[in-house]
Amino acid sequence: MPDIRKVVGRRTRVLRKKLGYTQEELARRAEIARESLSRIERGQREVGLYVLQRLGRVDVHLER
């Protein structure tokens, strides 16, 4: 079974790049720290519903 942190991280990075955002810009729009976003994208941080909701508000959806 794949590590959900890695799956979410990869998907977040792909969609961020597709939208043309830097980590800094996406973090600012989602109102989270850029360092947190970096750890999420690398699969090194658990992502709670609160952060997922914030990312979703800036068009980063985790569906396939």
N, CA, C and O of each residue as an XYZ file, in Angstrom:
256
protein
N       0.848     -1.179      0.000
C       0.000      0.000      0.000
C       0.891      1.240      0.000
O       1.826      1.327      0.796
N       0.612      2.200     -0.885
C       1.446      3.398     -0.948
C       1.276      4.273      0.290
O       0.212      4.311      0.907
N       2.339      4.963      0.629
C       2.329      5.903      1.750
C       1.468      7.105      1.348
O       1.791      7.802      0.386
N       0.393      7.346      2.068
C      -0.547      8.408      1.712
C       0.131      9.773      1.713
O      -0.246     10.648      0.934
N       1.128      9.968      2.577
C       1.843     11.254      2.594
C       2.561     11.497      1.275
O       2.580     12.619      0.769
N       3.148     10.446      0.722
C       3.856     10.575     -0.559
C       2.871     10.807     -1.701
O       3.133     11.611     -2.596
N       1.751     10.111     -1.672
C       0.734     10.277     -2.717
C       0.193     11.709     -2.712
O       0.112     12.349     -3.760
N      -0.171     12.201     -1.547
C      -0.687     13.564     -1.427
C       0.387     14.565     -1.837
O       0.098     15.539     -2.531
N       1.603     14.331     -1.419
C       2.701     15.232     -1.760
C       2.957     15.321     -3.243
O       3.094     16.415     -3.791
N       3.024     14.175     -3.899
C       3.246     14.173     -5.351
C       2.118     14.880     -6.081
O       2.351     15.674     -6.992
N       0.896     14.584     -5.670
C      -0.272     15.183     -6.326
C      -0.311     16.695     -6.121
O      -0.645     17.445     -7.039
N       0.027     17.130     -4.933
C       0.061     18.561     -4.639
C       1.099     19.258     -5.511
O       0.827     20.317     -6.075
N       2.281     18.669     -5.621
C       3.343     19.266     -6.443
C       2.943     19.331     -7.911
O       3.124     20.363     -8.558
N       2.408     18.251     -8.435
C       2.003     18.222     -9.844
C       0.962     19.305    -10.129
O       1.073     20.041    -11.110
N      -0.034     19.394     -9.276
C      -1.092     20.379     -9.506
C      -0.605     21.808     -9.283
O      -1.039     22.726     -9.978
N       0.284     21.999     -8.328
C       0.854     23.342     -8.125
C       1.580     23.795     -9.378
O       1.414     24.929     -9.827
N       2.386     22.904     -9.941
C       3.128     23.251    -11.151
C       2.194     23.464    -12.337
O       2.416     24.356    -13.155
N       1.160     22.653    -12.427
C       0.178     22.806    -13.505
C      -0.489     24.182    -13.441
O      -0.781     24.788    -14.472
N      -0.725     24.664    -12.228
C      -1.327     25.986    -12.037
C      -0.314     27.114    -12.217
O      -0.691     28.283    -12.293
N       0.958     26.766    -12.284
C       1.993     27.766    -12.492
C       2.389     28.520    -11.233
O       2.919     29.627    -11.322
N       2.142     27.942    -10.062
C       2.482     28.586     -8.802
C       3.842     28.113     -8.309
O       4.214     26.955     -8.497
N       4.572     29.009     -7.683
C       5.758     28.606     -6.929
C       5.273     28.105     -5.577
O       4.116     28.308     -5.207
N       6.162     27.451     -4.846
C       5.794     27.044     -3.485
C       5.439     28.258     -2.651
O       4.481     28.233     -1.877
N       6.203     29.307     -2.808
C       5.964     30.533     -2.045
C       4.570     31.092     -2.330
O       3.849     31.479     -1.411
N       4.198     31.131     -3.607
C       2.900     31.696     -3.973
C       1.746     30.821     -3.484
O       0.765     31.332     -2.943
N       1.860     29.520     -3.670
C       0.796     28.637     -3.213
C       0.655     28.695     -1.692
O      -0.457     28.737     -1.165
N       1.778     28.696     -1.000
C       1.738     28.766      0.472
C       1.065     30.063      0.926
O       0.256     30.059      1.854
N       1.403     31.156      0.272
C       0.792     32.442      0.632
C      -0.711     32.410      0.387
O      -1.487     32.846      1.238
N      -1.127     31.897     -0.765
C      -2.550     31.836     -1.099
C      -3.315     30.909     -0.146
O      -4.468     31.171      0.197
N      -2.653     29.818      0.275
C      -3.304     28.856      1.168
C      -3.152     29.245      2.639
O      -3.727     28.611      3.523
N      -2.377     30.285      2.882
C      -2.124     30.758      4.244
C      -1.480     29.681      5.116
O      -1.887     29.445      6.254
N      -0.456     29.033      4.542
C       0.358     28.083      5.291
C       1.819     28.461      5.058
O       2.131     29.188      4.116
N       2.696     27.976      5.899
C       4.125     28.272      5.753
C       4.691     27.557      4.536
O       4.316     26.421      4.243
N       5.596     28.226      3.828
C       6.223     27.615      2.664
C       6.981     26.356      3.067
O       7.001     25.379      2.318
N       7.597     26.370      4.230
C       8.327     25.200      4.712
C       7.376     24.013      4.913
O       7.745     22.869      4.649
N       6.172     24.286      5.374
C       5.171     23.222      5.539
C       4.779     22.649      4.189
O       4.674     21.433      4.034
N       4.563     23.517      3.214
C       4.216     23.053      1.872
C       5.341     22.214      1.289
O       5.089     21.188      0.656
N       6.559     22.635      1.495
C       7.704     21.872      1.011
C       7.727     20.472      1.620
O       7.951     19.487      0.917
N       7.496     20.388      2.924
C       7.475     19.069      3.597
C       6.305     18.220      3.108
O       6.435     17.004      2.972
N       5.171     18.850      2.843
C       4.011     18.119      2.303
C       4.376     17.529      0.950
O       4.148     16.345      0.704
N       4.943     18.354      0.072
C       5.283     17.888     -1.277
C       6.319     16.776     -1.259
O       6.325     15.931     -2.154
N       7.191     16.756     -0.262
C       8.207     15.701     -0.155
C       7.694     14.474      0.594
O       8.424     13.497      0.762
N       6.436     14.522      1.044
C       5.868     13.391      1.764
C       6.395     13.253      3.167
O       6.373     12.159      3.730
N       6.871     14.340      3.749
C       7.466     14.304      5.077
C       6.553     14.875      6.148
O       6.951     14.975      7.309
N       5.348     15.249      5.781
C       4.429     15.846      6.754
C       3.038     15.278      6.561
O       2.547     15.169      5.438
N       2.415     14.919      7.659
C       1.016     14.520      7.627
C       0.184     15.738      7.228
O       0.473     16.858      7.650
N      -0.828     15.522      6.431
C      -1.670     16.632      5.988
C      -3.053     16.463      6.597
O      -3.763     15.502      6.301
N      -3.424     17.402      7.446
C      -4.731     17.361      8.077
C      -5.799     17.965      7.186
O      -5.504     18.583      6.163
N      -7.025     17.779      7.587
C      -8.144     18.307      6.807
C      -8.106     19.829      6.706
O      -8.500     20.396      5.686
N      -7.641     20.478      7.743
C      -7.562     21.940      7.741
C      -6.657     22.428      6.611
O      -7.015     23.357      5.887
N      -5.491     21.809      6.459
C      -4.552     22.201      5.402
C      -5.111     21.816      4.035
O      -4.990     22.585      3.083
N      -5.713     20.652      3.927
C      -6.322     20.257      2.655
C      -7.404     21.249      2.235
O      -7.530     21.581      1.057
N      -8.170     21.710      3.194
C      -9.208     22.694      2.901
C      -8.577     23.995      2.394
O      -9.070     24.589      1.435
N      -7.515     24.428      3.020
C      -6.837     25.654      2.596
C      -6.261     25.508      1.189
O      -6.359     26.429      0.378
N      -5.666     24.364      0.900
C      -5.139     24.124     -0.442
C      -6.267     24.077     -1.467
O      -6.122     24.585     -2.579
N      -7.374     23.477     -1.098
C      -8.518     23.380     -2.005
C      -9.094     24.726     -2.388
O      -9.671     24.879     -3.464
N      -8.941     25.692     -1.520
C      -9.450     27.035     -1.829
C      -8.648     27.715     -2.922
O      -9.115     28.692     -3.506
N      -7.457     27.224     -3.210
C      -6.649     27.825     -4.275
C      -6.496     26.860     -5.447
O      -5.470     26.844     -6.127
N      -7.517     26.072     -5.664
C      -7.596     25.192     -6.835
C      -6.573     24.074     -6.866
O      -6.155     23.655     -7.945
N      -6.162     23.583     -5.717
C      -5.288     22.406     -5.677
C      -6.143     21.259     -5.158
O      -6.343     21.117     -3.951
N      -6.641     20.449     -6.071
C      -7.506     19.329     -5.721
C      -6.708     18.048     -5.814
O      -5.875     17.897     -6.709
N      -6.947     17.138     -4.916
C      -6.148     15.920     -4.851
C      -6.769     14.743     -5.592
O      -6.265     13.624     -5.506
N      -7.837     14.977     -6.306
C      -8.441     13.900     -7.067
C      -7.621     13.608     -8.313
O      -6.829     14.447     -8.742
N      -7.797     12.446     -8.893
C      -6.998     12.047    -10.074
C      -7.552     12.595    -11.334
O      -7.001     12.353    -12.408
